[in-house]
Amino acid sequence: MSANDELPWIAPLLELLRNAVRQDVPVIGHCLGGQLMSRAFGGTVRANPVREIGWGEIRVADNGVAREWLGELQSFQTFQWHGETFSIPPGATRVLEGEHCANQAFALGRHFAMQCHVEMTPELVRTWLSTGDEEIRSHKKSPAVQPPAEIEKDLAPRLDRLHEVADKIYDRWSEGLSRGS
């Protein structure tokens, strides 16, 4: 699925995202969600130079916004599964960047969009591997696509480290949530 597909729910979702920003309701998006946020806020979605599937190192951008979200963290291993990427929309700031995909995350005020997946669990990884076997085989020449055995190697400690990063992002993002009665 692509954020550029002409599906009946995409245009209303883009407007819902714009309305959330206008009303200062915090929005967060992962992968397709990040791509939809980019489109909603004036960016574009296009094919990434290479398919990314598996674990990869990404860097925290060297700017004040990135430090607000991730403190002094400089890089980490994240999970990837995408063939497209987004541009950084006007007014937003790149927060994460990678070797094979320059735009891994951006912040627009209290709104946060990611290309990468910090939300992974062992069950999600294994489900995606079982349903995405053909995609992995057809893109195995990509420098950023790993075989299933490599993706599952040391899965628990990799996810533990990833969840530490996810906690930083979600804690920062949730600061903007209303605590209604």
OpenMM code with the backbone's topology and positions (N, CA, C; nanometers):
from openmm import Vec3, app, unit

residues = "MET SER ALA ASN ASP GLU LEU PRO TRP ILE ALA PRO LEU LEU GLU LEU LEU ARG ASN ALA VAL ARG GLN ASP VAL PRO VAL ILE GLY HIS CYS LEU GLY GLY GLN LEU MET SER ARG ALA PHE GLY GLY THR VAL ARG ALA ASN PRO VAL ARG GLU ILE GLY TRP GLY GLU ILE ARG VAL ALA ASP ASN GLY VAL ALA ARG GLU TRP LEU GLY GLU LEU GLN SER PHE GLN THR PHE GLN TRP HIS GLY GLU THR PHE SER ILE PRO PRO GLY ALA THR ARG VAL LEU GLU GLY GLU HIS CYS ALA ASN GLN ALA PHE ALA LEU GLY ARG HIS PHE ALA MET GLN CYS HIS VAL GLU MET THR PRO GLU LEU VAL ARG THR TRP LEU SER THR GLY ASP GLU GLU ILE ARG SER HIS LYS LYS SER PRO ALA VAL GLN PRO PRO ALA GLU ILE GLU LYS ASP LEU ALA PRO ARG LEU ASP ARG LEU HIS GLU VAL ALA ASP LYS ILE TYR ASP ARG TRP SER GLU GLY LEU SER ARG GLY SER".split()
positions = [
    Vec3(0.0842, -0.1173, 0.0000),
    Vec3(0.0000, 0.0000, 0.0000),
    Vec3(0.0886, 0.1234, 0.0000),
    Vec3(0.0424, 0.2247, -0.0671),
    Vec3(0.1158, 0.3509, -0.0753),
    Vec3(0.0269, 0.4659, -0.0285),
    Vec3(0.0897, 0.5659, 0.0296),
    Vec3(0.0162, 0.6865, 0.0668),
    Vec3(-0.0334, 0.7598, -0.0572),
    Vec3(0.0179, 0.7217, -0.1749),
    Vec3(-0.0247, 0.7830, -0.3009),
    Vec3(-0.1374, 0.7061, -0.3697),
    Vec3(-0.1758, 0.5924, -0.3152),
    Vec3(-0.2852, 0.5150, -0.3754),
    Vec3(-0.4150, 0.5953, -0.3719),
    Vec3(-0.4947, 0.5774, -0.4746),
    Vec3(-0.6237, 0.6470, -0.4795),
    Vec3(-0.7308, 0.5610, -0.4143),
    Vec3(-0.7188, 0.5434, -0.2863),
    Vec3(-0.8151, 0.4662, -0.2084),
    Vec3(-0.9161, 0.5634, -0.1479),
    Vec3(-1.0400, 0.5207, -0.1288),
    Vec3(-1.1442, 0.6136, -0.0845),
    Vec3(-1.1219, 0.6734, 0.0540),
    Vec3(-1.0412, 0.6116, 0.1368),
    Vec3(-1.0221, 0.6617, 0.2731),
    Vec3(-0.9021, 0.7552, 0.2871),
    Vec3(-0.8168, 0.7657, 0.1844),
    Vec3(-0.6946, 0.8456, 0.1997),
    Vec3(-0.7244, 0.9950, 0.2068),
    Vec3(-0.8026, 1.0499, 0.1165),
    Vec3(-0.8319, 1.1943, 0.1194),
    Vec3(-0.8974, 1.2358, 0.2518),
    Vec3(-0.9989, 1.1620, 0.3019),
    Vec3(-1.0558, 1.2009, 0.4318),
    Vec3(-0.9540, 1.1896, 0.5465),
    Vec3(-0.8646, 1.0912, 0.5390),
    Vec3(-0.7639, 1.0777, 0.6436),
    Vec3(-0.6653, 1.1946, 0.6402),
    Vec3(-0.6255, 1.2367, 0.5213),
    Vec3(-0.5362, 1.3529, 0.5107),
    Vec3(-0.6016, 1.4765, 0.5724),
    Vec3(-0.7311, 1.4943, 0.5479),
    Vec3(-0.8019, 1.6081, 0.6066),
    Vec3(-0.8137, 1.5931, 0.7583),
    Vec3(-0.8354, 1.4709, 0.8069),
    Vec3(-0.8398, 1.4465, 0.9514),
    Vec3(-0.7061, 1.4857, 1.0157),
    Vec3(-0.5949, 1.4503, 0.9518),
    Vec3(-0.4628, 1.4877, 1.0030),
    Vec3(-0.4456, 1.6395, 1.0060),
    Vec3(-0.4862, 1.7050, 0.8988),
    Vec3(-0.4763, 1.8523, 0.8947),
    Vec3(-0.5613, 1.9159, 1.0048),
    Vec3(-0.6814, 1.8635, 1.0244),
    Vec3(-0.7687, 1.9160, 1.1299),
    Vec3(-0.7078, 1.8960, 1.2675),
    Vec3(-0.6455, 1.7807, 1.2901),
    Vec3(-0.5811, 1.7556, 1.4193),
    Vec3(-0.4730, 1.8602, 1.4450),
    Vec3(-0.3934, 1.8899, 1.3432),
    Vec3(-0.2879, 1.9906, 1.3595),
    Vec3(-0.3489, 2.1280, 1.3856),
    Vec3(-0.4543, 2.1633, 1.3099),
    Vec3(-0.5197, 2.2930, 1.3316),
    Vec3(-0.5745, 2.3048, 1.4734),
    Vec3(-0.6214, 2.1945, 1.5287),
    Vec3(-0.6787, 2.1952, 1.6632),
    Vec3(-0.5758, 2.1610, 1.7708),
    Vec3(-0.4497, 2.1484, 1.7307),
    Vec3(-0.3391, 2.1203, 1.8218),
    Vec3(-0.3563, 1.9870, 1.8957),
    Vec3(-0.4121, 1.8890, 1.8269),
    Vec3(-0.4225, 1.7526, 1.8798),
    Vec3(-0.2988, 1.6769, 1.8331),
    Vec3(-0.2152, 1.6261, 1.9235),
    Vec3(-0.0921, 1.5593, 1.8827),
    Vec3(-0.1186, 1.4375, 1.7934),
    Vec3(-0.0383, 1.4267, 1.6879),
    Vec3(-0.0493, 1.3173, 1.5919),
    Vec3(0.0855, 1.2470, 1.5850),
    Vec3(0.0825, 1.1141, 1.5751),
    Vec3(0.2043, 1.0357, 1.5576),
    Vec3(0.1784, 0.9326, 1.4488),
    Vec3(0.2776, 0.9076, 1.3648),
    Vec3(0.2607, 0.8120, 1.2557),
    Vec3(0.3837, 0.7259, 1.2376),
    Vec3(0.3601, 0.5988, 1.2087),
    Vec3(0.4667, 0.5026, 1.1824),
    Vec3(0.4555, 0.4570, 1.0376),
    Vec3(0.5624, 0.4649, 0.9624),
    Vec3(0.5746, 0.4149, 0.8254),
    Vec3(0.4666, 0.4745, 0.7346),
    Vec3(0.3636, 0.3985, 0.6991),
    Vec3(0.2565, 0.4538, 0.6167),
    Vec3(0.1939, 0.5756, 0.6851),
    Vec3(0.1796, 0.5697, 0.8167),
    Vec3(0.1263, 0.6839, 0.8908),
    Vec3(0.2150, 0.8068, 0.8782),
    Vec3(0.3463, 0.7871, 0.8832),
    Vec3(0.4396, 0.8976, 0.8639),
    Vec3(0.4321, 0.9534, 0.7229),
    Vec3(0.4163, 0.8643, 0.6248),
    Vec3(0.4036, 0.9081, 0.4865),
    Vec3(0.2751, 0.9890, 0.4671),
    Vec3(0.1669, 0.9429, 0.5267),
    Vec3(0.0405, 1.0168, 0.5179),
    Vec3(0.0522, 1.1527, 0.5861),
    Vec3(0.1229, 1.1583, 0.6986),
    Vec3(0.1437, 1.2866, 0.7659),
    Vec3(0.2231, 1.3807, 0.6757),
    Vec3(0.3260, 1.3304, 0.6109),
    Vec3(0.4036, 1.4145, 0.5203),
    Vec3(0.3138, 1.4733, 0.4122),
    Vec3(0.2339, 1.3890, 0.3490),
    Vec3(0.1424, 1.4378, 0.2450),
    Vec3(0.0439, 1.5398, 0.3002),
    Vec3(-0.0127, 1.5110, 0.4166),
    Vec3(-0.1128, 1.6012, 0.4749),
    Vec3(-0.0537, 1.7386, 0.5040),
    Vec3(0.0746, 1.7431, 0.5388),
    Vec3(0.1374, 1.8683, 0.5796),
    Vec3(0.2156, 1.9345, 0.4662),
    Vec3(0.2000, 1.8847, 0.3425),
    Vec3(0.2618, 1.9513, 0.2277),
    Vec3(0.3843, 1.8839, 0.1698),
    Vec3(0.4199, 1.7661, 0.2213),
    Vec3(0.5332, 1.6912, 0.1674),
    Vec3(0.4888, 1.5961, 0.0577),
    Vec3(0.5811, 1.5139, 0.0130),
    Vec3(0.5534, 1.4165, -0.0921),
    Vec3(0.6002, 1.2784, -0.0489),
    Vec3(0.5475, 1.1781, -0.1164),
    Vec3(0.5879, 1.0388, -0.0950),
    Vec3(0.6325, 0.9848, -0.2300),
    Vec3(0.7468, 0.9181, -0.2297),
    Vec3(0.8026, 0.8633, -0.3538),
    Vec3(0.8762, 0.7338, -0.3215),
    Vec3(0.9192, 0.6648, -0.4262),
    Vec3(0.9975, 0.5430, -0.4077),
    Vec3(1.1288, 0.5774, -0.3379),
    Vec3(1.1671, 0.4962, -0.2419),
    Vec3(1.2977, 0.5093, -0.1784),
    Vec3(1.4024, 0.4508, -0.2738),
    Vec3(1.5258, 0.4992, -0.2716),
    Vec3(1.6268, 0.4435, -0.3617),
    Vec3(1.6435, 0.2916, -0.3494),
    Vec3(1.6279, 0.2376, -0.2301),
    Vec3(1.6342, 0.0928, -0.2093),
    Vec3(1.5253, 0.0503, -0.1123),
    Vec3(1.4834, -0.0734, -0.1238),
    Vec3(1.3900, -0.1318, -0.0269),
    Vec3(1.4664, -0.1541, 0.1027),
    Vec3(1.4018, -0.1275, 0.2170),
    Vec3(1.4615, -0.1558, 0.3481),
    Vec3(1.3718, -0.2548, 0.4213),
    Vec3(1.4301, -0.3702, 0.4557),
    Vec3(1.3595, -0.4712, 0.5339),
    Vec3(1.4593, -0.5299, 0.6323),
    Vec3(1.4312, -0.5145, 0.7593),
    Vec3(1.5192, -0.5681, 0.8631),
    Vec3(1.5725, -0.4582, 0.9528),
    Vec3(1.6854, -0.4886, 1.0158),
    Vec3(1.7455, -0.3973, 1.1122),
    Vec3(1.8455, -0.3064, 1.0443),
    Vec3(1.8460, -0.1804, 1.0844),
    Vec3(1.9413, -0.0855, 1.0292),
    Vec3(1.9703, 0.0264, 1.1268),
    Vec3(2.0900, 0.0762, 1.1172),
    Vec3(2.1343, 0.1883, 1.2014),
    Vec3(2.0794, 0.3189, 1.1450),
    Vec3(2.0230, 0.4009, 1.2306),
    Vec3(1.9839, 0.5357, 1.1907),
    Vec3(2.0433, 0.6345, 1.2901),
    Vec3(2.0597, 0.7576, 1.2430),
    Vec3(2.1215, 0.8622, 1.3237),
    Vec3(2.0162, 0.9646, 1.3667),
    Vec3(2.0382, 1.0193, 1.4848),
    Vec3(1.9570, 1.1312, 1.5317),
    Vec3(2.0178, 1.2561, 1.4684),
    Vec3(1.9354, 1.3351, 1.4036),
    Vec3(1.9829, 1.4567, 1.3376),
    Vec3(2.0452, 1.5511, 1.4401),
    Vec3(2.1379, 1.6312, 1.3937),
    Vec3(2.2091, 1.7244, 1.4808),
    Vec3(2.1364, 1.8589, 1.4820),
    Vec3(2.0261, 1.8643, 1.5563),
    Vec3(1.9527, 1.9899, 1.5700),
    Vec3(1.8774, 1.9903, 1.7025),
    Vec3(1.8328, 2.1055, 1.7436),
    Vec3(1.7654, 2.1205, 1.8724),
    Vec3(1.6350, 2.0441, 1.8821),
    Vec3(1.5607, 2.0362, 1.7736),
    Vec3(1.4331, 1.9636, 1.7763),
    Vec3(1.4585, 1.8153, 1.8024),
    Vec3(1.5583, 1.7596, 1.7342),
    Vec3(1.5908, 1.6182, 1.7550),
    Vec3(1.6323, 1.5929, 1.9001),
    Vec3(1.7080, 1.6831, 1.9585),
    Vec3(1.7489, 1.6670, 2.0987),
    Vec3(1.6290, 1.6794, 2.1928),
    Vec3(1.5305, 1.7639, 2.1575),
    Vec3(1.4094, 1.7719, 2.2403),
    Vec3(1.3391, 1.6364, 2.2450),
    Vec3(1.3404, 1.5652, 2.1342),
    Vec3(1.2702, 1.4367, 2.1260),
    Vec3(1.3528, 1.3204, 2.1795),
    Vec3(1.4844, 1.3218, 2.1567),
    Vec3(1.5656, 1.2038, 2.1876),
    Vec3(1.6849, 1.2305, 2.2780),
    Vec3(1.6920, 1.3485, 2.3352),
    Vec3(1.8016, 1.3783, 2.4276),
    Vec3(1.9365, 1.3708, 2.3584),
    Vec3(2.0308, 1.3101, 2.4252),
    Vec3(2.1677, 1.3024, 2.3727),
    Vec3(2.1928, 1.1768, 2.2892),
    Vec3(2.0914, 1.0965, 2.2660),
    Vec3(2.1061, 0.9772, 2.1817),
    Vec3(2.1556, 1.0196, 2.0435),
    Vec3(2.2552, 0.9487, 1.9904),
    Vec3(2.3110, 0.9861, 1.8604),
    Vec3(2.2718, 0.8906, 1.7482),
    Vec3(2.2519, 0.7627, 1.7808),
    Vec3(2.2124, 0.6654, 1.6786),
    Vec3(2.1545, 0.5426, 1.7480),
    Vec3(2.0858, 0.4601, 1.6699),
    Vec3(2.0316, 0.3348, 1.7224),
    Vec3(1.9914, 0.2447, 1.6072),
    Vec3(1.9746, 0.1168, 1.6399),
    Vec3(1.9250, 0.0191, 1.5439),
    Vec3(1.7731, 0.0216, 1.5481),
    Vec3(1.7114, 0.0297, 1.4317),
    Vec3(1.5661, 0.0292, 1.4247),
    Vec3(1.5208, -0.0775, 1.3267),
    Vec3(1.3927, -0.1031, 1.3249),
    Vec3(1.3360, -0.2000, 1.2325),
    Vec3(1.2770, -0.1243, 1.1134),
    Vec3(1.2980, -0.1796, 0.9957),
    Vec3(1.2501, -0.1178, 0.8717),
    Vec3(1.1695, -0.2199, 0.7911),
    Vec3(1.0691, -0.1705, 0.7194),
    Vec3(0.9988, -0.2524, 0.6204),
    Vec3(0.9254, -0.1561, 0.5279),
    Vec3(0.9956, -0.1043, 0.4282),
    Vec3(0.9322, -0.0083, 0.3379),
    Vec3(1.0064, 0.0000, 0.2058),
    Vec3(0.9353, 0.0471, 0.1058),
    Vec3(0.9926, 0.0720, -0.0260),
    Vec3(0.9752, 0.2163, -0.0700),
    Vec3(0.9008, 0.2933, 0.0084),
    Vec3(0.8798, 0.4350, -0.0224),
    Vec3(0.9310, 0.5189, 0.0943),
    Vec3(0.9390, 0.6473, 0.0691),
    Vec3(0.9828, 0.7408, 0.1722),
    Vec3(0.9092, 0.8729, 0.1543),
    Vec3(0.9170, 0.9572, 0.2559),
    Vec3(0.8517, 1.0872, 0.2505),
    Vec3(0.9548, 1.1990, 0.2470),
    Vec3(0.9109, 1.3159, 0.2003),
    Vec3(0.9927, 1.4369, 0.2137),
    Vec3(0.9546, 1.5033, 0.3456),
    Vec3(1.0431, 1.5887, 0.3930),
    Vec3(1.0147, 1.6653, 0.5149),
    Vec3(0.9244, 1.7813, 0.4732),
    Vec3(0.8021, 1.7883, 0.5271),
    Vec3(0.7100, 1.8942, 0.4836),
    Vec3(0.7536, 2.0324, 0.5323),
    Vec3(0.7029, 2.1371, 0.4683),
    Vec3(0.7367, 2.2737, 0.5085),
    Vec3(0.7072, 2.2968, 0.6572),
    Vec3(0.8008, 2.3576, 0.7255),
    Vec3(0.7840, 2.3891, 0.8670),
    Vec3(0.8241, 2.2776, 0.9614),
    Vec3(0.8461, 2.1570, 0.9104),
    Vec3(0.8865, 2.0438, 0.9936),
    Vec3(1.0390, 2.0347, 0.9977),
    Vec3(1.0896, 1.9549, 1.0912),
    Vec3(1.2337, 1.9376, 1.1082),
    Vec3(1.2678, 1.7893, 1.1083),
    Vec3(1.3699, 1.7533, 1.0307),
    Vec3(1.4167, 1.6139, 1.0302),
    Vec3(1.4715, 1.5809, 1.1683),
    Vec3(1.4305, 1.4649, 1.2208),
    Vec3(1.4753, 1.4197, 1.3522),
    Vec3(1.5650, 1.2963, 1.3396),
    Vec3(1.5325, 1.2068, 1.2462),
    Vec3(1.6116, 1.0852, 1.2247),
    Vec3(1.6465, 1.0733, 1.0782),
    Vec3(1.7669, 1.0182, 1.0505),
    Vec3(1.8127, 1.0011, 0.9130),
    Vec3(1.8898, 0.8703, 0.9019),
    Vec3(1.8913, 0.8145, 0.7809),
    Vec3(1.9600, 0.6884, 0.7612),
    Vec3(2.0411, 0.6852, 0.6340),
    Vec3(2.1265, 0.5860, 0.6241),
    Vec3(2.2133, 0.5707, 0.5074),
    Vec3(2.1334, 0.5429, 0.3806),
    Vec3(2.0333, 0.4564, 0.3905),
    Vec3(1.9569, 0.4150, 0.2730),
    Vec3(1.8253, 0.4896, 0.2566),
    Vec3(1.7876, 0.5657, 0.3582),
    Vec3(1.6641, 0.6439, 0.3550),
    Vec3(1.6897, 0.7693, 0.4378),
    Vec3(1.7088, 0.8806, 0.3692),
    Vec3(1.7508, 1.0037, 0.4370),
    Vec3(1.6505, 1.0503, 0.5421),
    Vec3(1.5217, 1.0396, 0.5131),
    Vec3(1.4189, 1.0923, 0.6027),
    Vec3(1.3541, 0.9793, 0.6814),
    Vec3(1.4014, 0.9588, 0.8031),
    Vec3(1.3487, 0.8515, 0.8880),
    Vec3(1.2462, 0.9027, 0.9888),
    Vec3(1.2489, 1.0315, 1.0195),
    Vec3(1.1476, 1.0887, 1.1094),
    Vec3(1.1542, 1.2405, 1.1013),
    Vec3(1.0381, 1.3018, 1.1238),
    Vec3(1.0330, 1.4474, 1.1349),
    Vec3(0.9371, 1.4859, 1.2452),
    Vec3(0.9587, 1.6061, 1.2965),
    Vec3(0.8680, 1.6641, 1.3957),
    Vec3(0.8145, 1.7950, 1.3394),
    Vec3(0.6885, 1.8157, 1.3642),
    Vec3(0.6228, 1.9416, 1.3297),
    Vec3(0.5523, 1.9849, 1.4575),
    Vec3(0.6240, 2.0609, 1.5392),
    Vec3(0.5717, 2.0946, 1.6710),
    Vec3(0.5579, 1.9684, 1.7545),
    Vec3(0.4387, 1.9412, 1.8020),
    Vec3(0.4154, 1.8240, 1.8865),
    Vec3(0.3780, 1.6993, 1.8069),
    Vec3(0.3802, 1.7094, 1.6761),
    Vec3(0.3437, 1.5985, 1.5866),
    Vec3(0.4707, 1.5284, 1.5395),
    Vec3(0.4680, 1.3946, 1.5342),
    Vec3(0.5893, 1.3172, 1.5057),
    Vec3(0.5580, 1.2084, 1.4038),
    Vec3(0.6359, 1.2063, 1.2970),
    Vec3(0.6172, 1.1080, 1.1894),
    Vec3(0.7454, 1.0286, 1.1701),
    Vec3(0.7313, 0.8970, 1.1570),
    Vec3(0.8458, 0.8085, 1.1386),
    Vec3(0.8293, 0.7243, 1.0132),
    Vec3(0.9408, 0.6998, 0.9458),
    Vec3(0.9453, 0.6001, 0.8401),
    Vec3(0.9775, 0.4644, 0.9020),
    Vec3(1.0626, 0.4651, 1.0021),
    Vec3(1.1061, 0.3422, 1.0687),
    Vec3(0.9986, 0.2925, 1.1656),
    Vec3(1.0245, 0.1722, 1.2172),
    Vec3(0.9293, 0.1081, 1.3095),
    Vec3(0.9937, 0.0911, 1.4466),
    Vec3(0.9540, 0.1754, 1.5424),
    Vec3(1.0013, 0.1601, 1.6802),
    Vec3(0.9014, 0.0817, 1.7648),
    Vec3(0.7873, 0.0492, 1.7076),
    Vec3(0.6771, -0.0131, 1.7822),
    Vec3(0.6772, -0.1657, 1.7757),
    Vec3(0.7813, -0.2253, 1.7203),
    Vec3(0.7809, -0.3688, 1.6928),
    Vec3(0.7802, -0.4542, 1.8194),
    Vec3(0.7163, -0.5710, 1.8062),
    Vec3(0.7151, -0.6744, 1.9091),
    Vec3(0.7628, -0.8036, 1.8432),
    Vec3(0.7995, -0.9051, 1.9216),
    Vec3(0.8382, -1.0330, 1.8595),
    Vec3(0.7280, -1.0879, 1.7684),
    Vec3(0.6034, -1.0751, 1.8122),
    Vec3(0.4912, -1.1266, 1.7326),
    Vec3(0.4778, -1.0525, 1.6000),
    Vec3(0.4913, -0.9207, 1.6034),
    Vec3(0.4837, -0.8433, 1.4789),
    Vec3(0.5952, -0.8821, 1.3827),
    Vec3(0.7184, -0.8903, 1.4328),
    Vec3(0.8311, -0.9273, 1.3467),
    Vec3(0.8041, -1.0629, 1.2821),
    Vec3(0.7642, -1.1592, 1.3606),
    Vec3(0.7427, -1.2950, 1.3067),
    Vec3(0.6237, -1.3004, 1.2105),
    Vec3(0.5199, -1.2243, 1.2381),
    Vec3(0.4056, -1.2199, 1.1462),
    Vec3(0.4463, -1.1574, 1.0137),
    Vec3(0.5183, -1.0455, 1.0194),
    Vec3(0.5617, -0.9809, 0.8959),
    Vec3(0.6545, -1.0719, 0.8170),
    Vec3(0.7422, -1.1448, 0.8870),
    Vec3(0.8305, -1.2377, 0.8168),
    Vec3(0.7515, -1.3497, 0.7496),
    Vec3(0.6488, -1.3995, 0.8172),
    Vec3(0.5713, -1.5096, 0.7586),
    Vec3(0.4861, -1.4637, 0.6405),
    Vec3(0.4416, -1.3385, 0.6429),
    Vec3(0.3584, -1.2897, 0.5320),
    Vec3(0.4390, -1.2150, 0.4257),
    Vec3(0.5628, -1.1793, 0.4563),
    Vec3(0.6432, -1.1002, 0.3636),
    Vec3(0.7583, -1.1745, 0.2994),
    Vec3(0.7544, -1.3060, 0.3059),
    Vec3(0.8642, -1.3866, 0.2521),
    Vec3(0.8912, -1.3574, 0.1046),
    Vec3(0.7874, -1.3453, 0.0247),
    Vec3(0.8043, -1.3189, -0.1190),
    Vec3(0.8678, -1.1816, -0.1420),
    Vec3(0.8278, -1.0837, -0.0641),
    Vec3(0.8859, -0.9497, -0.0778),
    Vec3(1.0358, -0.9528, -0.0464),
    Vec3(1.0730, -1.0243, 0.0591),
    Vec3(1.2149, -1.0364, 0.0933),
    Vec3(1.2912, -1.1045, -0.0208),
    Vec3(1.2382, -1.2134, -0.0719),
    Vec3(1.3056, -1.2859, -0.1816),
    Vec3(1.3198, -1.1983, -0.3056),
    Vec3(1.2175, -1.1234, -0.3396),
    Vec3(1.2225, -1.0448, -0.4627),
    Vec3(1.3112, -0.9203, -0.4507),
    Vec3(1.3508, -0.8835, -0.3280),
    Vec3(1.4360, -0.7654, -0.3090),
    Vec3(1.5661, -0.8013, -0.2369),
    Vec3(1.6058, -0.9268, -0.2429),
    Vec3(1.7228, -0.9708, -0.1665),
    Vec3(1.8534, -0.9061, -0.2123),
    Vec3(1.8551, -0.8461, -0.3311),
    Vec3(1.9773, -0.7781, -0.3775),
    Vec3(1.9914, -0.6374, -0.3207),
    Vec3(1.8882, -0.5880, -0.2575),
    Vec3(1.8972, -0.4558, -0.1939),
    Vec3(2.0001, -0.4629, -0.0810),
    Vec3(2.0848, -0.3611, -0.0685),
    Vec3(2.1818, -0.3606, 0.0414),
    Vec3(2.1168, -0.3451, 0.1790),
    Vec3(1.9871, -0.3169, 0.1824),
    Vec3(1.9186, -0.2934, 0.3099),
    Vec3(1.8074, -0.3945, 0.3359),
    Vec3(1.8119, -0.5085, 0.2663),
    Vec3(1.7154, -0.6162, 0.2921),
    Vec3(1.7916, -0.7346, 0.3497),
    Vec3(1.7482, -0.7781, 0.4674),
    Vec3(1.8144, -0.8890, 0.5359),
    Vec3(1.7336, -1.0167, 0.5211),
    Vec3(1.8012, -1.1312, 0.5220),
    Vec3(1.7284, -1.2583, 0.5229),
    Vec3(1.6581, -1.2780, 0.6573),
    Vec3(1.5503, -1.3561, 0.6588),
    Vec3(1.4753, -1.3755, 0.7831),
    Vec3(1.5605, -1.4201, 0.9020),
    Vec3(1.6572, -1.5081, 0.8809),
    Vec3(1.7407, -1.5544, 0.9922),
    Vec3(1.8167, -1.4378, 1.0560),
    Vec3(1.8639, -1.3447, 0.9748),
    Vec3(1.9357, -1.2282, 1.0279),
    Vec3(1.8393, -1.1350, 1.1021),
    Vec3(1.7198, -1.1207, 1.0510),
    Vec3(1.6206, -1.0350, 1.1167),
    Vec3(1.5849, -1.0903, 1.2544),
    Vec3(1.5737, -1.2223, 1.2651),
    Vec3(1.5344, -1.2835, 1.3928),
    Vec3(1.6508, -1.3024, 1.4896),
    Vec3(1.7737, -1.2884, 1.4423),
    Vec3(1.8913, -1.3067, 1.5279),
    Vec3(1.8901, -1.2039, 1.6408),
    Vec3(1.9089, -1.2517, 1.7627),
    Vec3(1.9131, -1.1649, 1.8814),
    Vec3(1.7899, -1.0741, 1.8907),
    Vec3(1.6749, -1.1283, 1.8530),
    Vec3(1.5536, -1.0471, 1.8450),
    Vec3(1.5171, -0.9823, 1.9785),
    Vec3(1.5174, -1.0579, 2.0863),
    Vec3(1.4759, -1.0025, 2.2163),
    Vec3(1.5643, -0.8860, 2.2597),
    Vec3(1.6980, -0.8983, 2.2596),
    Vec3(1.7777, -0.7820, 2.3016),
    Vec3(1.7675, -0.6643, 2.2046),
    Vec3(1.7535, -0.6928, 2.0753),
    Vec3(1.7358, -0.5832, 1.9794),
    Vec3(1.6078, -0.5063, 2.0098),
    Vec3(1.5006, -0.5806, 2.0349),
    Vec3(1.3729, -0.5150, 2.0647),
    Vec3(1.3785, -0.4400, 2.1971),
    Vec3(1.4473, -0.4951, 2.2967),
    Vec3(1.4614, -0.4243, 2.4245),
    Vec3(1.5267, -0.2880, 2.4037),
    Vec3(1.6346, -0.2838, 2.3259),
    Vec3(1.7028, -0.1558, 2.2992),
    Vec3(1.6129, -0.0626, 2.2183),
    Vec3(1.5413, -0.1193, 2.1208),
    Vec3(1.4510, -0.0379, 2.0397),
    Vec3(1.3395, 0.0215, 2.1262),
    Vec3(1.2885, -0.0559, 2.2196),
    Vec3(1.1799, -0.0071, 2.3049),
    Vec3(1.2261, 0.1062, 2.3967),
    Vec3(1.3549, 0.1099, 2.4318),
    Vec3(1.4071, 0.2236, 2.5089),
    Vec3(1.3941, 0.3525, 2.4276),
    Vec3(1.4236, 0.3428, 2.2980),
    Vec3(1.4092, 0.4589, 2.2098),
    Vec3(1.2608, 0.4934, 2.1931),
    Vec3(1.1788, 0.3898, 2.1707),
    Vec3(1.0343, 0.4126, 2.1553),
    Vec3(0.9783, 0.4833, 2.2784),
    Vec3(1.0230, 0.4419, 2.3964),
    Vec3(0.9747, 0.5065, 2.5190),
    Vec3(1.0083, 0.6555, 2.5201),
    Vec3(1.1272, 0.6932, 2.4742),
    Vec3(1.1637, 0.8358, 2.4679),
    Vec3(1.0671, 0.9106, 2.3752),
    Vec3(1.0423, 0.8521, 2.2581),
    Vec3(0.9546, 0.9172, 2.1603),
    Vec3(0.8121, 0.9269, 2.2139),
    Vec3(0.7601, 0.8158, 2.2639),
    Vec3(0.6211, 0.8151, 2.3118),
    Vec3(0.6041, 0.9018, 2.4357),
    Vec3(0.7037, 0.9032, 2.5243),
    Vec3(0.6948, 0.9894, 2.6425),
    Vec3(0.6894, 1.1363, 2.6010),
    Vec3(0.7756, 1.1749, 2.5075),
    Vec3(0.7773, 1.3142, 2.4600),
    Vec3(0.6463, 1.3482, 2.3908),
    Vec3(0.5991, 1.2569, 2.3043),
    Vec3(0.4756, 1.2801, 2.2308),
    Vec3(0.3563, 1.2898, 2.3267),
    Vec3(0.3521, 1.2026, 2.4261),
    Vec3(0.2358, 1.1993, 2.5152),
    Vec3(0.2293, 1.3202, 2.6081),
    Vec3(0.3388, 1.3970, 2.6194),
    Vec3(0.3334, 1.5207, 2.6962),
    Vec3(0.2275, 1.6156, 2.6419),
    Vec3(0.1972, 1.6034, 2.5137),
    Vec3(0.1007, 1.6920, 2.4510),
    Vec3(-0.0422, 1.6434, 2.4582),
    Vec3(-0.0647, 1.5272, 2.5162),
    Vec3(-0.2009, 1.4745, 2.5226),
    Vec3(-0.2785, 1.5391, 2.6354),
    Vec3(-0.4030, 1.5639, 2.6100),
    Vec3(-0.4922, 1.6233, 2.7096),
    Vec3(-0.5242, 1.5206, 2.8178),
    Vec3(-0.5327, 1.5648, 2.9369),
    Vec3(-0.5713, 1.4781, 3.0483),
    Vec3(-0.7131, 1.5156, 3.0912),
    Vec3(-0.8074, 1.4937, 3.0001),
    Vec3(-0.9470, 1.5318, 3.0262),
    Vec3(-1.0050, 1.4572, 3.1454),
    Vec3(-1.1163, 1.5065, 3.1957),
    Vec3(-1.1756, 1.4473, 3.3166),
    Vec3(-1.2503, 1.3209, 3.2860),
] * unit.nanometer
topology = app.Topology()
chain = topology.addChain("A")
for resn in residues:
    res = topology.addResidue(resn, chain)
    for name in ("N", "CA", "C"):
        topology.addAtom(name, app.Element.getBySymbol(name[0]), res)
